[in-house]
Amino acid sequence: MNPISIILLLSLLMKTDTSSYPVNHTDQPISISGQGDDPGWATATILTDFINPWSPDPVPPTQFQALWDDQYFYFLYQVEDRNIIAPGDPNDKRGVLPSDRVEIFFKANGEMDPYYCLEMDPRGRVLDYIARFYRQVDFDWEWPEDALVVKASQTENQYVVEGRITLKSLREMGILSGSQMEAGLFRGDYFPVKGKENQVHWISWIQPESQKPDFHLPSAFGFLNLIR
């Protein structure tokens, strides 16, 4: 058995507890402004159970919500951040890599072959890519045209990332099966350290089975359940 197969098998065996999040149905479309101000968000379950798996430091307030209607999956991150870092060209999606960001990973099957990643920063830039286990990443891949909308806004101490994805694209990519998706919900929180490069806390919804920061594992995923 090759090393990648061993890592995958161990990750699956060690994942003894999975979490799920109920994605409530909405009868009214959600307006995506980047402000998270549509009244419909009041009907979404608020998820705040994020952890800092590889650091004893407390998790800065991090909130995720999701809804769905007959056409779209909607998502909303609202996070507190007193040192928002988002350098680089506003039109370069690779600029997300050294930036504060929130992330959603979707896997199409238990083998993560493939899985799809959205990394989104406070400026509304989106690093979207497809990957295969383990970390075989294609940054040239992009979400299908017109299937993804992401907008963002920021204040001195907070940023908001809001978006929608067509259910059609989620089904075609094998992400949405029936009324369930397997997803990882993550955050990269950069902070300055005097005399050093910016440091980062890697924040997760689920405890990944890894001794070092790594979200590209089956154990980092939970379930998003679409309910009426």
MDAnalysis code that builds the backbone (N, CA, C; Angstrom):
import MDAnalysis as mda
import numpy as np

u = mda.Universe.empty(684, n_residues=228, atom_resindex=np.repeat(np.arange(228), 3), trajectory=True)
u.add_TopologyAttr("name", ["N", "CA", "C"] * 228)
u.add_TopologyAttr("resid", np.arange(1, 229))
u.add_TopologyAttr("resname", ["MET", "ASN", "PRO", "ILE", "SER", "ILE", "ILE", "LEU", "LEU", "LEU", "SER", "LEU", "LEU", "MET", "LYS", "THR", "ASP", "THR", "SER", "SER", "TYR", "PRO", "VAL", "ASN", "HIS", "THR", "ASP", "GLN", "PRO", "ILE", "SER", "ILE", "SER", "GLY", "GLN", "GLY", "ASP", "ASP", "PRO", "GLY", "TRP", "ALA", "THR", "ALA", "THR", "ILE", "LEU", "THR", "ASP", "PHE", "ILE", "ASN", "PRO", "TRP", "SER", "PRO", "ASP", "PRO", "VAL", "PRO", "PRO", "THR", "GLN", "PHE", "GLN", "ALA", "LEU", "TRP", "ASP", "ASP", "GLN", "TYR", "PHE", "TYR", "PHE", "LEU", "TYR", "GLN", "VAL", "GLU", "ASP", "ARG", "ASN", "ILE", "ILE", "ALA", "PRO", "GLY", "ASP", "PRO", "ASN", "ASP", "LYS", "ARG", "GLY", "VAL", "LEU", "PRO", "SER", "ASP", "ARG", "VAL", "GLU", "ILE", "PHE", "PHE", "LYS", "ALA", "ASN", "GLY", "GLU", "MET", "ASP", "PRO", "TYR", "TYR", "CYS", "LEU", "GLU", "MET", "ASP", "PRO", "ARG", "GLY", "ARG", "VAL", "LEU", "ASP", "TYR", "ILE", "ALA", "ARG", "PHE", "TYR", "ARG", "GLN", "VAL", "ASP", "PHE", "ASP", "TRP", "GLU", "TRP", "PRO", "GLU", "ASP", "ALA", "LEU", "VAL", "VAL", "LYS", "ALA", "SER", "GLN", "THR", "GLU", "ASN", "GLN", "TYR", "VAL", "VAL", "GLU", "GLY", "ARG", "ILE", "THR", "LEU", "LYS", "SER", "LEU", "ARG", "GLU", "MET", "GLY", "ILE", "LEU", "SER", "GLY", "SER", "GLN", "MET", "GLU", "ALA", "GLY", "LEU", "PHE", "ARG", "GLY", "ASP", "TYR", "PHE", "PRO", "VAL", "LYS", "GLY", "LYS", "GLU", "ASN", "GLN", "VAL", "HIS", "TRP", "ILE", "SER", "TRP", "ILE", "GLN", "PRO", "GLU", "SER", "GLN", "LYS", "PRO", "ASP", "PHE", "HIS", "LEU", "PRO", "SER", "ALA", "PHE", "GLY", "PHE", "LEU", "ASN", "LEU", "ILE", "ARG"])
u.atoms.positions = np.array([
    [0.854, -1.199, 0.000],
    [0.000, 0.000, 0.000],
    [0.886, 1.244, 0.000],
    [0.589, 2.191, -0.908],
    [1.433, 3.379, -0.992],
    [1.147, 4.339, 0.158],
    [2.046, 5.303, 0.424],
    [1.878, 6.204, 1.579],
    [0.594, 7.001, 1.544],
    [0.158, 7.456, 0.365],
    [-1.072, 8.233, 0.288],
    [-2.270, 7.396, 0.693],
    [-2.310, 6.143, 0.253],
    [-3.412, 5.254, 0.624],
    [-3.432, 5.010, 2.126],
    [-2.249, 4.900, 2.728],
    [-2.166, 4.684, 4.168],
    [-2.713, 5.894, 4.922],
    [-2.329, 7.112, 4.480],
    [-2.828, 8.334, 5.121],
    [-4.344, 8.396, 5.039],
    [-4.890, 8.103, 3.859],
    [-6.336, 8.143, 3.666],
    [-7.032, 7.140, 4.564],
    [-6.514, 5.906, 4.633],
    [-7.123, 4.879, 5.455],
    [-7.090, 5.260, 6.927],
    [-5.957, 5.758, 7.401],
    [-5.844, 6.153, 8.801],
    [-6.788, 7.297, 9.131],
    [-6.924, 8.249, 8.209],
    [-7.826, 9.378, 8.445],
    [-9.264, 8.902, 8.584],
    [-9.667, 7.972, 7.748],
    [-11.033, 7.454, 7.813],
    [-11.270, 6.668, 9.086],
    [-10.278, 5.855, 9.497],
    [-10.429, 5.039, 10.697],
    [-10.434, 5.878, 11.963],
    [-9.674, 6.960, 11.973],
    [-9.546, 7.784, 13.172],
    [-10.725, 8.738, 13.338],
    [-11.506, 8.932, 12.276],
    [-12.625, 9.871, 12.346],
    [-13.805, 9.162, 13.014],
    [-13.916, 9.285, 14.320],
    [-14.945, 8.579, 15.074],
    [-16.151, 9.455, 15.373],
    [-16.015, 10.747, 15.183],
    [-17.119, 11.651, 15.499],
    [-17.291, 12.645, 14.362],
    [-18.479, 12.693, 13.784],
    [-18.737, 13.661, 12.726],
    [-19.778, 14.644, 13.197],
    [-19.721, 15.828, 12.659],
    [-20.679, 16.870, 12.995],
    [-21.548, 17.155, 11.791],
    [-22.726, 17.662, 12.052],
    [-23.630, 18.027, 10.968],
    [-24.236, 19.388, 11.267],
    [-24.592, 20.073, 10.203],
    [-25.186, 21.398, 10.296],
    [-26.467, 21.385, 9.475],
    [-27.602, 21.835, 10.052],
    [-28.857, 21.864, 9.306],
    [-28.968, 23.118, 8.448],
    [-29.082, 22.928, 7.150],
    [-29.258, 24.044, 6.218],
    [-30.755, 24.205, 5.988],
    [-31.334, 25.227, 6.577],
    [-32.775, 25.432, 6.491],
    [-33.192, 25.918, 5.105],
    [-34.420, 25.582, 4.734],
    [-34.977, 26.031, 3.455],
    [-35.565, 27.428, 3.607],
    [-35.423, 28.230, 2.563],
    [-36.039, 29.555, 2.542],
    [-36.956, 29.661, 1.331],
    [-38.113, 30.230, 1.534],
    [-39.053, 30.420, 0.425],
    [-38.732, 31.654, -0.398],
    [-37.923, 32.544, 0.162],
    [-37.565, 33.787, -0.522],
    [-36.077, 33.784, -0.870],
    [-35.710, 34.157, -2.093],
    [-34.288, 34.247, -2.448],
    [-33.542, 35.206, -1.520],
    [-32.299, 34.893, -1.247],
    [-31.452, 35.744, -0.414],
    [-30.665, 36.690, -1.315],
    [-30.732, 37.976, -1.029],
    [-29.975, 38.962, -1.773],
    [-28.520, 38.951, -1.294],
    [-27.592, 38.754, -2.229],
    [-26.169, 38.685, -1.891],
    [-25.548, 40.064, -2.070],
    [-25.314, 40.745, -0.959],
    [-24.763, 42.103, -0.982],
    [-23.340, 42.166, -0.447],
    [-22.911, 41.108, 0.234],
    [-21.634, 41.160, 0.935],
    [-21.742, 41.746, 2.322],
    [-22.949, 42.149, 2.707],
    [-23.180, 42.724, 4.034],
    [-23.858, 41.728, 4.983],
    [-24.427, 40.665, 4.424],
    [-25.172, 39.727, 5.256],
    [-26.409, 40.345, 5.862],
    [-27.046, 41.272, 5.136],
    [-28.131, 42.056, 5.708],
    [-29.517, 41.661, 5.210],
    [-29.618, 40.581, 4.436],
    [-30.938, 40.146, 3.997],
    [-31.721, 39.623, 5.200],
    [-32.984, 40.036, 5.386],
    [-33.766, 39.568, 6.543],
    [-33.922, 38.055, 6.600],
    [-33.794, 37.397, 5.466],
    [-33.943, 35.953, 5.440],
    [-32.913, 35.203, 6.260],
    [-31.771, 35.836, 6.516],
    [-30.733, 35.161, 7.310],
    [-31.197, 34.883, 8.736],
    [-32.233, 35.558, 9.181],
    [-32.748, 35.321, 10.533],
    [-33.299, 33.907, 10.697],
    [-33.596, 33.230, 9.579],
    [-34.137, 31.871, 9.644],
    [-33.049, 30.804, 9.593],
    [-31.790, 31.211, 9.460],
    [-30.684, 30.255, 9.351],
    [-30.109, 29.925, 10.722],
    [-29.756, 28.676, 10.915],
    [-29.068, 28.255, 12.132],
    [-27.685, 28.899, 12.182],
    [-27.311, 29.412, 13.331],
    [-26.002, 30.058, 13.504],
    [-25.012, 29.052, 14.075],
    [-23.925, 28.857, 13.348],
    [-22.860, 27.951, 13.788],
    [-21.685, 28.770, 14.308],
    [-21.339, 28.560, 15.556],
    [-20.197, 29.260, 16.155],
    [-19.187, 28.286, 16.762],
    [-19.408, 27.003, 16.591],
    [-18.562, 25.987, 17.229],
    [-17.285, 25.746, 16.437],
    [-16.453, 26.785, 16.357],
    [-15.177, 26.657, 15.670],
    [-14.058, 26.479, 16.693],
    [-13.015, 25.783, 16.283],
    [-11.910, 25.461, 17.186],
    [-10.584, 25.879, 16.558],
    [-9.581, 25.961, 17.405],
    [-8.220, 26.291, 17.002],
    [-7.380, 25.033, 17.253],
    [-7.403, 24.053, 16.338],
    [-6.864, 22.730, 16.644],
    [-5.379, 22.691, 16.974],
    [-4.606, 23.635, 16.457],
    [-3.158, 23.540, 16.595],
    [-2.562, 24.688, 17.408],
    [-3.390, 25.340, 18.216],
    [-2.909, 26.433, 19.050],
    [-3.765, 26.540, 20.304],
    [-3.165, 26.894, 21.442],
    [-3.956, 27.089, 22.656],
    [-4.670, 28.438, 22.685],
    [-4.390, 29.297, 21.710],
    [-5.004, 30.622, 21.703],
    [-6.509, 30.513, 21.463],
    [-7.289, 31.413, 22.047],
    [-8.742, 31.368, 21.837],
    [-9.106, 31.673, 20.394],
    [-10.245, 31.149, 19.967],
    [-10.737, 31.396, 18.614],
    [-11.448, 32.746, 18.569],
    [-11.039, 33.652, 17.694],
    [-11.793, 34.900, 17.565],
    [-13.199, 34.587, 17.054],
    [-14.194, 35.370, 17.455],
    [-15.566, 35.071, 17.062],
    [-15.699, 34.798, 15.563],
    [-16.255, 33.636, 15.268],
    [-16.396, 33.159, 13.894],
    [-17.779, 32.559, 13.749],
    [-18.549, 33.051, 12.796],
    [-19.944, 32.627, 12.659],
    [-20.222, 32.235, 11.210],
    [-20.890, 31.081, 11.047],
    [-21.266, 30.583, 9.723],
    [-22.766, 30.326, 9.693],
    [-23.396, 30.662, 8.572],
    [-24.800, 30.358, 8.353],
    [-24.994, 29.903, 6.908],
    [-26.022, 29.086, 6.693],
    [-26.345, 28.648, 5.339],
    [-27.844, 28.450, 5.198],
    [-28.339, 28.654, 3.994],
    [-29.734, 28.438, 3.635],
    [-29.772, 27.852, 2.223],
    [-30.942, 27.346, 1.842],
    [-31.103, 26.906, 0.459],
    [-32.529, 27.160, -0.003],
    [-32.670, 27.357, -1.306],
    [-33.994, 27.379, -1.926],
    [-33.946, 26.405, -3.091],
    [-34.901, 26.475, -3.994],
    [-34.966, 25.477, -5.059],
    [-33.925, 25.685, -6.145],
    [-33.150, 26.771, -6.038],
    [-32.132, 27.053, -7.049],
    [-30.722, 27.182, -6.491],
    [-30.584, 27.701, -5.263],
    [-29.266, 28.038, -4.739],
    [-29.006, 27.481, -3.339],
    [-27.722, 27.281, -3.069],
    [-27.186, 27.114, -1.719],
    [-26.547, 28.445, -1.345],
    [-26.983, 29.028, -0.224],
    [-26.470, 30.318, 0.226],
    [-25.583, 30.122, 1.459],
    [-24.530, 30.919, 1.573],
    [-23.669, 30.826, 2.753],
    [-23.232, 32.210, 3.206],
    [-22.945, 32.312, 4.498],
    [-22.568, 33.596, 5.101],
    [-21.576, 33.359, 6.222],
    [-20.416, 33.994, 6.114],
    [-19.441, 34.039, 7.205],
    [-19.417, 35.463, 7.753],
    [-19.434, 35.587, 9.073],
    [-19.205, 36.861, 9.751],
    [-18.157, 36.608, 10.831],
    [-17.022, 37.270, 10.717],
    [-15.919, 36.988, 11.632],
    [-15.345, 38.270, 12.208],
    [-14.910, 38.179, 13.439],
    [-14.221, 39.305, 14.066],
    [-12.745, 39.220, 13.743],
    [-12.167, 40.349, 13.368],
    [-10.749, 40.379, 13.007],
    [-10.227, 41.787, 13.228],
    [-9.359, 41.957, 14.206],
    [-8.836, 43.278, 14.548],
    [-7.580, 43.631, 13.762],
    [-7.079, 42.685, 12.947],
    [-5.916, 42.942, 12.094],
    [-6.184, 42.327, 10.721],
    [-7.072, 42.953, 9.967],
    [-7.415, 42.393, 8.660],
    [-6.230, 42.546, 7.705],
    [-5.795, 41.416, 7.159],
    [-4.649, 41.372, 6.258],
    [-5.109, 40.785, 4.932],
    [-5.018, 41.580, 3.870],
    [-5.442, 41.127, 2.544],
    [-4.623, 41.854, 1.487],
    [-3.348, 41.486, 1.314],
    [-2.466, 42.206, 0.398],
    [-2.665, 41.766, -1.050],
    [-1.996, 42.479, -1.948],
    [-1.907, 42.027, -3.324],
    [-2.936, 42.625, -4.258],
    [-2.838, 42.205, -5.506],
    [-3.696, 42.671, -6.591],
    [-5.139, 42.239, -6.326],
    [-6.087, 43.182, -6.343],
    [-7.477, 42.819, -6.073],
    [-8.077, 41.893, -7.119],
    [-7.430, 41.790, -8.287],
    [-7.946, 40.933, -9.350],
    [-7.211, 39.603, -9.473],
    [-6.269, 39.365, -8.591],
    [-5.471, 38.134, -8.640],
    [-5.963, 37.168, -7.576],
    [-6.558, 36.046, -7.989],
    [-7.109, 35.132, -6.999],
    [-6.025, 34.479, -6.152],
    [-4.790, 34.432, -6.651],
    [-3.706, 33.883, -5.822],
    [-3.380, 34.796, -4.643],
    [-3.864, 36.060, -4.702],
    [-3.660, 36.965, -3.582],
    [-4.371, 36.537, -2.329],
    [-5.289, 35.585, -2.455],
    [-5.979, 35.059, -1.273],
    [-5.015, 34.271, -0.377],
    [-3.976, 33.689, -0.955],
    [-3.118, 32.769, -0.197],
    [-2.433, 33.411, 1.017],
    [-1.930, 34.658, 0.950],
    [-1.350, 35.261, 2.149],
    [-2.344, 36.106, 2.928],
    [-3.643, 35.950, 2.657],
    [-4.659, 36.825, 3.234],
    [-5.466, 36.136, 4.328],
    [-6.028, 36.943, 5.216],
    [-7.121, 36.455, 6.049],
    [-8.187, 35.899, 5.124],
    [-8.829, 34.803, 5.551],
    [-9.834, 34.225, 4.664],
    [-10.718, 33.230, 5.392],
    [-11.847, 32.970, 4.788],
    [-12.717, 31.883, 5.210],
    [-12.790, 30.894, 4.050],
    [-13.107, 29.644, 4.365],
    [-13.013, 28.609, 3.348],
    [-14.173, 27.621, 3.476],
    [-14.564, 27.076, 2.330],
    [-15.450, 25.920, 2.293],
    [-14.831, 24.914, 1.327],
    [-14.603, 23.704, 1.806],
    [-14.173, 22.602, 0.960],
    [-15.355, 21.641, 0.813],
    [-15.556, 21.124, -0.387],
    [-16.589, 20.126, -0.641],
    [-15.923, 18.873, -1.206],
    [-16.318, 17.710, -0.735],
    [-15.787, 16.504, -1.367],
    [-16.906, 15.726, -2.043],
    [-16.540, 15.148, -3.194],
    [-17.523, 14.439, -3.999],
    [-17.684, 12.989, -3.574],
    [-16.727, 12.479, -2.806],
    [-16.788, 11.094, -2.344],
    [-15.823, 10.912, -1.190],
    [-15.890, 9.756, -0.551],
    [-15.063, 9.510, 0.623],
    [-13.580, 9.491, 0.339],
    [-13.209, 9.228, -0.903],
    [-11.793, 9.178, -1.272],
    [-11.228, 10.558, -1.621],
    [-12.099, 11.577, -1.564],
    [-11.688, 12.936, -1.940],
    [-11.086, 12.960, -3.342],
    [-11.756, 12.283, -4.257],
    [-11.292, 12.183, -5.638],
    [-12.449, 12.462, -6.584],
    [-12.768, 13.752, -6.800],
    [-12.020, 14.930, -6.367],
    [-12.666, 15.593, -5.155],
    [-12.063, 16.729, -4.755],
    [-12.728, 17.649, -3.842],
    [-12.521, 19.074, -4.370],
    [-13.424, 19.961, -3.951],
    [-13.473, 21.308, -4.505],
    [-13.323, 22.327, -3.376],
    [-12.561, 23.374, -3.638],
    [-12.203, 24.307, -2.572],
    [-12.541, 25.753, -2.954],
    [-13.091, 26.457, -1.970],
    [-13.348, 27.893, -2.085],
    [-12.648, 28.575, -0.924],
    [-11.696, 29.440, -1.220],
    [-11.015, 30.234, -0.212],
    [-11.304, 31.701, -0.542],
    [-11.894, 32.426, 0.418],
    [-12.485, 33.746, 0.132],
    [-12.001, 34.769, 1.154],
    [-11.527, 35.905, 0.657],
    [-10.910, 36.875, 1.565],
    [-11.793, 38.103, 1.784],
    [-11.364, 39.027, 2.654],
    [-12.191, 40.198, 2.983],
    [-12.426, 41.153, 1.824],
    [-11.676, 41.015, 0.748],
    [-11.851, 41.873, -0.419],
    [-12.781, 41.237, -1.454],
    [-13.288, 40.060, -1.151],
    [-14.177, 39.383, -2.078],
    [-13.467, 38.549, -3.125],
    [-12.138, 38.433, -3.010],
    [-11.416, 37.563, -3.939],
    [-11.710, 36.101, -3.608],
    [-11.757, 35.287, -4.647],
    [-12.070, 33.870, -4.476],
    [-10.969, 33.031, -5.125],
    [-10.324, 32.211, -4.322],
    [-9.408, 31.207, -4.841],
    [-10.190, 29.901, -4.916],
    [-10.647, 29.564, -6.123],
    [-11.406, 28.330, -6.311],
    [-10.539, 27.341, -7.080],
    [-10.552, 26.099, -6.653],
    [-9.719, 25.095, -7.305],
    [-10.267, 23.700, -7.034],
    [-9.846, 22.789, -7.877],
    [-10.167, 21.377, -7.713],
    [-8.909, 20.664, -7.240],
    [-9.080, 19.612, -6.456],
    [-7.925, 18.864, -5.963],
    [-8.284, 17.390, -5.843],
    [-7.249, 16.577, -5.722],
    [-7.416, 15.158, -5.465],
    [-6.476, 14.772, -4.332],
    [-6.920, 13.814, -3.559],
    [-6.119, 13.383, -2.421],
    [-4.822, 12.735, -2.923],
    [-3.638, 13.166, -2.462],
    [-3.461, 14.062, -1.362],
    [-2.795, 15.330, -1.882],
    [-3.534, 16.473, -1.820],
    [-3.035, 17.790, -2.208],
    [-2.559, 17.868, -3.666],
    [-3.225, 17.144, -4.533],
    [-2.969, 17.287, -5.964],
    [-3.890, 18.405, -6.466],
    [-3.372, 19.613, -6.475],
    [-4.176, 20.820, -6.642],
    [-4.040, 21.371, -8.052],
    [-5.191, 21.763, -8.626],
    [-5.207, 22.428, -9.919],
    [-5.795, 23.833, -9.721],
    [-4.909, 24.828, -9.588],
    [-5.350, 26.204, -9.361],
    [-5.931, 26.851, -10.619],
    [-5.742, 26.242, -11.769],
    [-6.291, 26.812, -13.001],
    [-7.784, 26.510, -13.148],
    [-8.274, 25.527, -12.405],
    [-9.693, 25.192, -12.468],
    [-10.512, 26.320, -11.849],
    [-11.692, 26.564, -12.395],
    [-12.598, 27.564, -11.834],
    [-14.005, 27.009, -11.755],
    [-14.766, 27.502, -10.779],
    [-16.161, 27.096, -10.640],
    [-16.903, 27.431, -11.930],
    [-17.874, 26.611, -12.328],
    [-18.598, 26.882, -13.576],
    [-19.123, 28.315, -13.641],
    [-19.039, 28.895, -14.827],
    [-19.450, 30.288, -15.033],
    [-20.898, 30.503, -14.622],
    [-21.131, 31.569, -13.916],
    [-22.464, 31.976, -13.450],
    [-23.041, 31.070, -12.355],
    [-22.268, 30.096, -11.890],
    [-22.772, 29.196, -10.848],
    [-22.389, 29.654, -9.446],
    [-21.458, 30.601, -9.344],
    [-20.947, 31.047, -8.048],
    [-20.936, 32.566, -7.991],
    [-21.479, 33.116, -6.919],
    [-21.405, 34.556, -6.640],
    [-20.878, 34.729, -5.226],
    [-19.848, 35.541, -5.045],
    [-19.282, 35.843, -3.726],
    [-19.061, 37.338, -3.615],
    [-19.509, 37.912, -2.508],
    [-19.261, 39.328, -2.212],
    [-18.808, 39.449, -0.762],
    [-18.076, 40.517, -0.477],
    [-17.529, 40.698, 0.864],
    [-17.532, 42.165, 1.252],
    [-17.427, 42.391, 2.543],
    [-17.295, 43.748, 3.077],
    [-16.484, 43.667, 4.360],
    [-15.956, 44.809, 4.781],
    [-15.173, 44.810, 6.013],
    [-15.325, 46.137, 6.735],
    [-15.173, 46.063, 8.051],
    [-15.093, 47.237, 8.899],
    [-13.763, 47.157, 9.638],
    [-13.582, 48.015, 10.603],
    [-12.298, 48.039, 11.325],
    [-12.042, 46.724, 12.048],
    [-13.088, 46.095, 12.568],
    [-12.899, 44.918, 13.420],
    [-13.634, 43.673, 12.928],
    [-14.126, 43.691, 11.698],
    [-14.913, 42.564, 11.226],
    [-14.892, 42.503, 9.707],
    [-15.030, 41.290, 9.173],
    [-15.339, 41.184, 7.754],
    [-16.417, 40.130, 7.534],
    [-17.111, 40.308, 6.421],
    [-18.245, 39.462, 6.066],
    [-18.007, 38.913, 4.671],
    [-18.236, 37.613, 4.498],
    [-18.186, 36.989, 3.183],
    [-19.510, 36.264, 2.965],
    [-20.148, 36.582, 1.855],
    [-21.487, 36.065, 1.576],
    [-21.526, 35.548, 0.139],
    [-22.222, 34.436, -0.080],
    [-22.254, 33.911, -1.437],
    [-23.410, 32.971, -1.687],
    [-23.495, 32.574, -2.952],
    [-24.486, 31.580, -3.349],
    [-23.879, 30.697, -4.436],
    [-24.319, 29.448, -4.454],
    [-23.867, 28.461, -5.440],
    [-25.105, 27.774, -5.995],
    [-25.159, 27.567, -7.291],
    [-26.321, 26.895, -7.842],
    [-26.343, 25.430, -7.397],
    [-27.527, 24.958, -7.063],
    [-27.673, 23.543, -6.736],
    [-27.317, 22.683, -7.946],
    [-27.594, 23.199, -9.140],
    [-27.276, 22.461, -10.360],
    [-25.792, 22.134, -10.429],
    [-24.937, 23.117, -10.142],
    [-23.498, 22.861, -10.195],
    [-23.067, 21.891, -9.104],
    [-23.652, 22.014, -7.931],
    [-23.302, 21.113, -6.835],
    [-23.674, 19.669, -7.171],
    [-24.797, 19.490, -7.845],
    [-25.197, 18.134, -8.237],
    [-24.315, 17.607, -9.362],
    [-24.043, 18.452, -10.333],
    [-23.247, 18.002, -11.477],
    [-21.838, 17.611, -11.073],
    [-21.308, 18.256, -10.041],
    [-19.962, 17.929, -9.580],
    [-19.961, 16.795, -8.566],
    [-21.140, 16.263, -8.247],
    [-21.215, 15.141, -7.318],
    [-21.119, 15.542, -5.869],
    [-21.234, 16.831, -5.580],
    [-21.126, 17.308, -4.202],
    [-22.433, 17.095, -3.451],
    [-23.531, 17.475, -4.072],
    [-24.852, 17.352, -3.448],
    [-25.468, 16.025, -3.861],
    [-25.645, 15.152, -2.875],
    [-26.254, 13.850, -3.101],
    [-27.537, 13.778, -2.285],
    [-28.669, 13.745, -2.963],
    [-29.932, 13.817, -2.243],
    [-30.054, 15.164, -1.573],
    [-30.052, 15.162, -0.259],
    [-30.152, 16.414, 0.496],
    [-28.934, 16.629, 1.403],
    [-27.816, 16.047, 1.042],
    [-26.647, 16.116, 1.918],
    [-25.374, 16.427, 1.134],
    [-24.497, 17.214, 1.789],
    [-23.165, 17.491, 1.259],
    [-22.141, 17.256, 2.361],
    [-20.965, 16.795, 1.984],
    [-19.844, 16.725, 2.922],
    [-18.971, 17.950, 2.692],
    [-18.742, 18.694, 3.762],
    [-18.027, 19.958, 3.623],
    [-17.122, 20.218, 4.817],
    [-16.052, 20.932, 4.556],
    [-15.197, 21.457, 5.608],
    [-15.364, 22.960, 5.677],
    [-15.474, 23.486, 6.873],
    [-15.636, 24.928, 7.091],
    [-14.414, 25.414, 7.864],
    [-13.674, 26.337, 7.284],
    [-12.383, 26.715, 7.840],
    [-12.181, 28.231, 7.819],
    [-11.155, 28.647, 8.534],
    [-10.757, 30.052, 8.533],
    [-9.250, 30.146, 8.725],
    [-8.614, 31.016, 7.965],
    [-7.216, 31.358, 8.180],
    [-7.144, 32.760, 8.745],
    [-6.677, 32.885, 9.984],
    [-6.646, 34.176, 10.673],
    [-5.197, 34.630, 10.821],
    [-4.762, 35.521, 9.922],
    [-3.392, 36.031, 9.958],
    [-3.267, 37.158, 10.983],
    [-2.095, 37.257, 11.577],
    [-1.842, 38.329, 12.532],
    [-0.364, 38.712, 12.479],
    [-0.079, 39.991, 12.679],
    [1.308, 40.448, 12.584],
    [2.106, 40.096, 13.838],
    [3.361, 39.788, 13.628],
    [4.304, 39.555, 14.725],
    [5.530, 40.422, 14.459],
    [5.864, 41.255, 15.408],
    [6.949, 42.212, 15.213],
    [8.254, 41.504, 14.855],
    [8.869, 41.954, 13.753],
    [10.146, 41.411, 13.330],
    [10.056, 40.084, 12.604],
    [8.832, 39.598, 12.358],
    [8.676, 38.316, 11.676],
    [7.613, 38.433, 10.592],
    [7.517, 37.402, 9.778],
    [6.428, 37.339, 8.819],
    [5.110, 37.161, 9.562],
    [4.019, 37.541, 8.907],
    [2.711, 37.330, 9.512],
    [2.512, 35.867, 9.878],
    [1.950, 35.648, 11.030],
    [1.627, 34.299, 11.496],
    [0.147, 34.030, 11.252],
    [-0.262, 32.767, 11.385],
    [-1.642, 32.424, 11.079],
    [-2.161, 31.363, 12.043],
    [-3.405, 31.530, 12.474],
    [-4.143, 30.490, 13.169],
    [-5.057, 29.812, 12.158],
    [-5.013, 28.505, 12.097],
    [-5.891, 27.752, 11.210],
    [-7.062, 27.235, 12.028],
    [-8.242, 27.732, 11.728],
    [-9.454, 27.513, 12.530],
    [-10.388, 26.587, 11.759],
    [-11.018, 25.658, 12.482],
    [-11.827, 24.637, 11.828],
    [-13.133, 24.396, 12.574],
    [-14.132, 23.923, 11.844],
    [-15.391, 23.480, 12.438],
    [-15.215, 22.105, 13.080],
    [-14.467, 21.232, 12.431],
    [-14.237, 19.860, 12.864],
    [-12.774, 19.716, 13.275],
    [-12.501, 18.841, 14.222],
    [-11.126, 18.554, 14.630],
    [-10.477, 17.616, 13.613],
    [-9.582, 18.092, 12.767],
    [-8.915, 17.191, 11.826],
    [-7.948, 16.261, 12.558],
    [-7.806, 15.065, 12.053],
    [-6.894, 14.101, 12.668],
    [-5.494, 14.303, 12.102],
    [-4.835, 15.341, 12.592],
    [-3.502, 15.678, 12.122],
    [-2.748, 16.412, 13.218],
    [-1.469, 16.126, 13.352],
    [-0.656, 16.784, 14.359],
    [-0.201, 18.170, 13.917],
    [-0.296, 18.449, 12.633],
    [0.084, 19.760, 12.117],
    [-1.067, 20.308, 11.278],
    [-1.115, 21.627, 11.052],
    [-2.234, 22.210, 10.315],
    [-2.433, 21.562, 8.947],
    [-3.629, 21.023, 8.745],
    [-3.943, 20.355, 7.485],
    [-5.453, 20.170, 7.391],
    [-6.075, 20.816, 6.386],
    [-7.505, 20.662, 6.153],
    [-7.793, 19.704, 4.999],
    [-6.754, 19.226, 4.333],
    [-6.933, 18.406, 3.135],
    [-7.004, 16.929, 3.497],
    [-7.843, 16.622, 4.476],
    [-7.995, 15.265, 4.988],
    [-9.477, 14.932, 5.140],
    [-9.879, 13.672, 4.962],
    [-11.278, 13.307, 5.157],
    [-11.803, 13.654, 6.545],
    [-10.934, 13.604, 7.544],
    [-11.373, 13.841, 8.918],
    [-11.713, 15.297, 9.196],
    [-11.453, 16.205, 8.253],
    [-11.754, 17.629, 8.446],
    [-13.164, 17.996, 7.994],
    [-13.917, 17.017, 7.498],
    [-15.220, 17.297, 6.899],
    [-16.367, 16.842, 7.793],
    [-17.457, 17.607, 7.742],
    [-18.718, 17.221, 8.363],
    [-19.809, 17.211, 7.318],
    [-21.050, 17.226, 7.768],
    [-22.185, 17.129, 6.864],
    [-23.045, 18.383, 6.902],
    [-23.434, 18.858, 5.723],
    [-24.430, 19.901, 5.597],
    [-25.710, 19.236, 5.104],
    [-26.747, 19.288, 5.921],
    [-28.005, 18.617, 5.612],
    [-29.075, 19.628, 5.229],
    [-29.559, 19.547, 4.007],
    [-30.603, 20.457, 3.526],
    [-31.961, 19.956, 4.033],
    [-32.644, 20.802, 4.794],
    [-33.923, 20.407, 5.389],
    [-34.992, 21.429, 5.067],
    [-36.241, 20.982, 5.071],
    [-37.378, 21.903, 4.882],
    [-38.049, 22.155, 6.229],
])
